[in-house]
Amino acid sequence: MKIAIIGGGAGGFFSAIAVKENFPSAELTIFEKSKKVLSKVKVSGGGRCNVTNGCTNIKELAKAYPRGEQFLKKAFGTFNTKHTMEWFESRGVPLIIQNDGCVFPKSQDSQSIIDCFLQEVKQLGVEIKIGKGILSIEQQDKQLLLNINGEKLLFDKVIVATGGSPKLSGLKWLQDLGHKIETPVPSLFTFNMPNEEIKTLMGIVVEKALVNVQGTKLKSDGPLLITHWGMSGPAILKLSAFGARILSEMNYSFKIQVNWINEVNADTVRNEILQIIKSNENKLVNNYRPYGLQDRLWQFLLTKCEFPKEHRWSNLGKKGVNKIVNILTNDIYSVQGKTTFKEEFVTCGGVSLEDIDVKTMQSKVVKNLYFCGEVMNIDGITGGYNFQAAWTTAAIASNLKA
Ligand SMILES: Cc1cc2nc3c(=O)[nH]c(=O)nc-3n(C[C@H](O)[C@H](O)[C@H](O)COP(=O)(O)OP(=O)(O)OC[C@H]3O[C@@H](n4cnc5c(N)ncnc54)[C@H](O)[C@@H]3O)c2cc1C
């Protein structure tokens, strides 16, 4: 059996190893268009490679994927985070699970993952051809004819592991075969706020914020980081992932409502403020911070409320209390543009999951053609979920089931 794997990245290497283990006598070649293999693995997780996530509950795990939740819920039954951890540890790569659930090699160096892959493929006799990009595929009876930089070669089975493509044109060769393609747009980005003073508070992290995009149903909670260009942190990144398509349609120009205290019930907040007034009547408003808000943030919010300096809690009145409740729970900022999150960015879009059989990862359009990784319309939030999707789909594709 002659097998080609297109793409020498995470999914490509993982599937190559598994194919050789499943079919030791198969003739297997990885074709990589660039001069280097595993280049994303190298830079991933800030050079540490967040290889998976510690979450082992399949239903919870699947929720981390704005695209692919239902599809992966089925696929994780076959290969999930538990299997990934066993896979690496049994091949001599000890891992550690951080408190936030992110899993890294104990060495804190992505090179450990790369070394593991390179050693495995060498031992198994996988051929790797670099500088070889696949331009097109043609069906010839039961076989597939690959056009590799102009050279044509026939294979019995082909796994496509070419990763995310930022442009639709990069997926045209798969579209030409009859696959439906979901138009690619970026996911996992931070929000630019060129006209907002809040940037002066850069470095402040609010541990439990709730953020909504005005005029949509998009909302997300978690830590929010104020940066020198706007806002970032898990709450914002999650919003960018779940809202990738809607925010692209809005041309990255929209308003967000920040609830700094993650309390949606305005009456609860009002009662809390009235309690504070009772016990702090004579204190200056700027000297007592509700909900343990950071001092710089509290002073900033008070300036936004336009209270006079030296204002006391007892001077607030009903209007003042309403202003405080409103700024704590519904503080509005204008977003204009996005910035790529350097630690990890992915593409929303790719080959439609309607055209892929979840049990085999085989194309429903072209027999003997399989998919794995980000080329599919699957992407996750940060936390090792994107690699997990690549390992899972690669593990299933490598069974090469009809
Ligand atoms: C900076 C950064 C950091 C990241 N950090 C993390 C992290 O810590 N944890 C996590 O879970 N995810 C992370 N991700 C996301 C993760 O890297 C990807 O989701 C994952 O690499 C996808 O694997 P893949 O095999 O599908 O694609 P890739 O790893 O991108 O590999 C695809 C390969 O195919 C090659 N190729 C493309 N087209 C062709 C062609 N026509 N012919 C031949 N070869 C081709 C490419 O050159 C590439 O080498 C990060 C992403 C970035 C950009």
The ligand as an SDF file (V2000), in Angstrom:
LIG
                    3D

 53 58  0  0  0  0  0  0  0  0999 V2000
    2.0410   30.8600   17.1850 C   0  0  0  0  0  0  0  0  0  0  0  0
    1.1210   29.7020   17.4030 C   0  0  0  0  0  0  0  0  0  0  0  0
    1.1290   29.0420   18.6190 C   0  0  0  0  0  0  0  0  0  0  0  0
    0.2600   27.9700   18.8510 C   0  0  0  0  0  0  0  0  0  0  0  0
    0.2840   27.3450   20.0630 N   0  0  0  0  0  0  0  0  0  0  0  0
   -0.5740   26.3080   20.3050 C   0  0  0  0  0  0  0  0  0  0  0  0
   -0.5430   25.6220   21.5480 C   0  0  0  0  0  0  0  0  0  0  0  0
    0.3080   25.8650   22.4170 O   0  0  0  0  0  0  0  0  0  0  0  0
   -1.4900   24.6400   21.7460 N   0  0  0  0  0  0  0  0  0  0  0  0
   -2.4100   24.2910   20.7830 C   0  0  0  0  0  0  0  0  0  0  0  0
   -3.2230   23.3960   21.0170 O   0  0  0  0  0  0  0  0  0  0  0  0
   -2.4140   24.9050   19.5770 N   0  0  0  0  0  0  0  0  0  0  0  0
   -1.5210   25.8830   19.3080 C   0  0  0  0  0  0  0  0  0  0  0  0
   -1.5460   26.5130   18.0950 N   0  0  0  0  0  0  0  0  0  0  0  0
   -2.4220   25.9870   17.0380 C   0  0  0  0  0  0  0  0  0  0  0  0
   -1.7660   24.7090   16.4570 C   0  0  0  0  0  0  0  0  0  0  0  0
   -0.4140   24.9880   16.1420 O   0  0  0  0  0  0  0  0  0  0  0  0
   -2.4790   24.2370   15.1990 C   0  0  0  0  0  0  0  0  0  0  0  0
   -3.8470   24.1030   15.4510 O   0  0  0  0  0  0  0  0  0  0  0  0
   -1.8840   22.8950   14.7450 C   0  0  0  0  0  0  0  0  0  0  0  0
   -0.5220   23.0570   14.4220 O   0  0  0  0  0  0  0  0  0  0  0  0
   -2.6370   22.3300   13.5690 C   0  0  0  0  0  0  0  0  0  0  0  0
   -1.9630   21.1860   13.1130 O   0  0  0  0  0  0  0  0  0  0  0  0
   -2.0240   20.7860   11.5740 P   0  0  0  0  0  0  0  0  0  0  0  0
   -1.1920   19.5720   11.4030 O   0  0  0  0  0  0  0  0  0  0  0  0
   -3.4150   20.7560   11.1220 O   0  0  0  0  0  0  0  0  0  0  0  0
   -1.3530   22.0040   10.8070 O   0  0  0  0  0  0  0  0  0  0  0  0
    0.1510   22.5670   10.8930 P   0  0  0  0  0  0  0  0  0  0  0  0
    0.8040   22.1720   12.1610 O   0  0  0  0  0  0  0  0  0  0  0  0
    0.0250   24.0010   10.5390 O   0  0  0  0  0  0  0  0  0  0  0  0
    0.8950   21.7970    9.7040 O   0  0  0  0  0  0  0  0  0  0  0  0
    0.5000   21.9150    8.3660 C   0  0  0  0  0  0  0  0  0  0  0  0
    1.7250   21.6850    7.4990 C   0  0  0  0  0  0  0  0  0  0  0  0
    1.3130   21.4600    6.1610 O   0  0  0  0  0  0  0  0  0  0  0  0
    2.1780   22.1540    5.2770 C   0  0  0  0  0  0  0  0  0  0  0  0
    1.4440   22.3590    4.0190 N   0  0  0  0  0  0  0  0  0  0  0  0
    0.4290   23.2390    3.7900 C   0  0  0  0  0  0  0  0  0  0  0  0
   -0.0180   23.1170    2.5170 N   0  0  0  0  0  0  0  0  0  0  0  0
    0.7160   22.1450    1.9280 C   0  0  0  0  0  0  0  0  0  0  0  0
    0.7330   21.5710    0.6240 C   0  0  0  0  0  0  0  0  0  0  0  0
   -0.1370   21.9510   -0.3380 N   0  0  0  0  0  0  0  0  0  0  0  0
    1.6430   20.5780    0.3500 N   0  0  0  0  0  0  0  0  0  0  0  0
    2.5210   20.1590    1.3200 C   0  0  0  0  0  0  0  0  0  0  0  0
    2.5510   20.6880    2.5670 N   0  0  0  0  0  0  0  0  0  0  0  0
    1.6600   21.6580    2.8880 C   0  0  0  0  0  0  0  0  0  0  0  0
    2.5110   23.4190    6.0490 C   0  0  0  0  0  0  0  0  0  0  0  0
    3.6930   24.0210    5.5520 O   0  0  0  0  0  0  0  0  0  0  0  0
    2.6600   22.8870    7.4690 C   0  0  0  0  0  0  0  0  0  0  0  0
    3.9610   22.4760    7.7470 O   0  0  0  0  0  0  0  0  0  0  0  0
   -0.6530   27.5600   17.8350 C   0  0  0  0  0  0  0  0  0  0  0  0
   -0.6630   28.2330   16.6010 C   0  0  0  0  0  0  0  0  0  0  0  0
    0.2200   29.2800   16.3720 C   0  0  0  0  0  0  0  0  0  0  0  0
    0.2050   29.9550   15.0530 C   0  0  0  0  0  0  0  0  0  0  0  0
  1  2  1  0
  2  3  1  0
  2 52  2  0
  3  4  2  0
  4  5  1  0
  4 50  1  0
  5  6  2  0
  6  7  1  0
  6 13  1  0
  7  8  2  0
  7  9  1  0
  9 10  1  0
 10 11  2  0
 10 12  1  0
 12 13  2  0
 13 14  1  0
 14 15  1  0
 14 50  1  0
 15 16  1  0
 16 17  1  0
 16 18  1  0
 18 19  1  0
 18 20  1  0
 20 21  1  0
 20 22  1  0
 22 23  1  0
 23 24  1  0
 24 25  2  0
 24 26  1  0
 24 27  1  0
 27 28  1  0
 28 29  2  0
 28 30  1  0
 28 31  1  0
 31 32  1  0
 32 33  1  0
 33 34  1  0
 33 48  1  0
 34 35  1  0
 35 36  1  0
 35 46  1  0
 36 37  1  0
 36 45  1  0
 37 38  2  0
 38 39  1  0
 39 40  1  0
 39 45  2  0
 40 41  1  0
 40 42  2  0
 42 43  1  0
 43 44  2  0
 44 45  1  0
 46 47  1  0
 46 48  1  0
 48 49  1  0
 50 51  2  0
 51 52  1  0
 52 53  1  0
M  END
$$$$
